[in-house]
């Protein structure tokens, strides 16, 4: 890259920094006052004119300074913004906040709260389904003659319970034997792959036991189905109020998007960052009409799941990229 191009990127960098910090259009005079650019005012004005001609910045109204366009933010992210290593105090603060999380649910909940706090954006994390949905233990507890409690524990440490009413009473010994068969058929298996195993348990029982065994297998299958559903945890929706000036009318649309889990899952599913990398999508790149004024910064972890922040295009990309990257790596280590 030539010296002129490097200087233009330096000026673009300064414009993005100032616009992020002030929310005000940036002029050549303020650039010279705030940054040691090492060039004359005439050169800055000339370079800003070139940046405008290239569609990287735009003048929102007459006699105003310039603001970055989507193309300008993209150039900033691609050529200037880099993953900035967190300082030792920042790393220790993250590790201290997350280290004593009891299970995956708690870890992901803490992660999105921390990410929303440090970036001042909406944070979201997608569950690593295949990891969370591996069976660790199943328990059958007879509560009465026709009442049974099913307990499902998966590798994430999550515990699900369901009470079912039985068509006919069976003794404790029956359910102890059935529990043993279920454990042998399902333990260590993924809930998305256990339909045949459950059917096999029922089929191998004596004919007179198949109705009762089928009741339990059906209820357990329903619990497995619940674990098949993709999930997202959100935090920081209140940060949108701080960004209202950036989104204007789009804030209401964005709040609607945050209520639609399937839309958010699609947004994250569309992202495909390289391992250990962070992907940034800006404005129209998100391909959602409600997010035309937004930016999405995400990283993958675990079994194809993603961690991301969503906010205005005028966000601190350097801090966002660094924190998303660091927290995705932390969760990846937790899942190993």
Rosetta blueprint (number, residue, H / E / L):
1 X L
2 X L
3 X H
4 X H
5 X H
6 X H
7 X H
8 X H
9 X H
10 X H
11 X H
12 X H
13 X H
14 X H
15 X H
16 X H
17 X H
18 X H
19 X H
20 X H
21 X H
22 X H
23 X L
24 X L
25 X L
26 X E
27 X L
28 X H
29 X H
30 X H
31 X H
32 X H
33 X H
34 X H
35 X L
36 X L
37 X L
38 X L
39 X L
40 X L
41 X H
42 X H
43 X H
44 X H
45 X H
46 X H
47 X H
48 X H
49 X H
50 X H
51 X H
52 X H
53 X H
54 X L
55 X L
56 X L
57 X E
58 X E
59 X E
60 X L
61 X L
62 X L
63 X L
64 X L
65 X L
66 X E
67 X E
68 X E
69 X L
70 X H
71 X H
72 X H
73 X H
74 X H
75 X H
76 X H
77 X H
78 X H
79 X H
80 X L
81 X L
82 X L
83 X L
84 X L
85 X L
86 X L
87 X L
88 X H
89 X H
90 X H
91 X H
92 X H
93 X H
94 X H
95 X H
96 X H
97 X H
98 X H
99 X L
100 X L
101 X L
102 X L
103 X L
104 X H
105 X H
106 X H
107 X H
108 X H
109 X H
110 X H
111 X H
112 X H
113 X H
114 X H
115 X H
116 X H
117 X H
118 X H
119 X H
120 X L
121 X L
122 X E
123 X E
124 X E
125 X E
126 X E
127 X L
128 X L
129 X H
130 X H
131 X H
132 X H
133 X L
134 X E
135 X E
136 X E
137 X E
138 X E
139 X E
140 X E
141 X E
142 X E
143 X E
144 X E
145 X L
146 X L
147 X E
148 X E
149 X E
150 X E
151 X E
152 X E
153 X E
154 X E
155 X L
156 X L
157 X L
158 X L
159 X E
160 X E
161 X E
162 X E
163 X E
164 X E
165 X E
166 X L
167 X L
168 X L
169 X L
170 X L
171 X L
172 X H
173 X H
174 X H
175 X H
176 X H
177 X H
178 X H
179 X H
180 X H
181 X H
182 X H
183 X H
184 X H
185 X H
186 X H
187 X L
188 X L
189 X L
190 X E
191 X H
192 X H
193 X H
194 X L
195 X H
196 X H
197 X H
198 X H
199 X H
200 X H
201 X H
202 X H
203 X H
204 X L
205 X L
206 X L
207 X H
208 X H
209 X H
210 X H
211 X H
212 X H
213 X H
214 X H
215 X H
216 X H
217 X H
218 X H
219 X H
220 X H
221 X H
222 X H
223 X H
224 X H
225 X H
226 X H
227 X H
228 X H
229 X L
230 X L
231 X L
232 X E
233 X E
234 X E
235 X E
236 X L
237 X L
238 X L
239 X H
240 X H
241 X H
242 X H
243 X L
244 X H
245 X H
246 X H
247 X H
248 X L
249 X L
250 X H
251 X H
252 X H
253 X H
254 X H
255 X H
256 X H
257 X H
258 X H
259 X L
260 X L
261 X H
262 X H
263 X H
264 X H
265 X H
266 X H
267 X H
268 X H
269 X H
270 X H
271 X L
272 X L
273 X L
274 X L
275 X L
276 X L
277 X L
278 X L
279 X E
280 X E
281 X E
282 X E
283 X H
284 X H
285 X H
286 X H
287 X L
288 X L
289 X H
290 X H
291 X H
292 X L
293 X L
294 X E
295 X E
296 X E
297 X E
298 X E
299 X E
300 X E
301 X E
302 X L
303 X L
304 X L
305 X E
306 X E
307 X E
308 X E
309 X E
310 X E
311 X E
312 X E
313 X L
314 X L
315 X L
316 X L
317 X H
318 X H
319 X H
320 X H
321 X H
322 X H
323 X H
324 X H
325 X H
326 X H
327 X H
328 X H
329 X H
330 X H
331 X H
332 X H
333 X H
334 X H
335 X H
336 X L
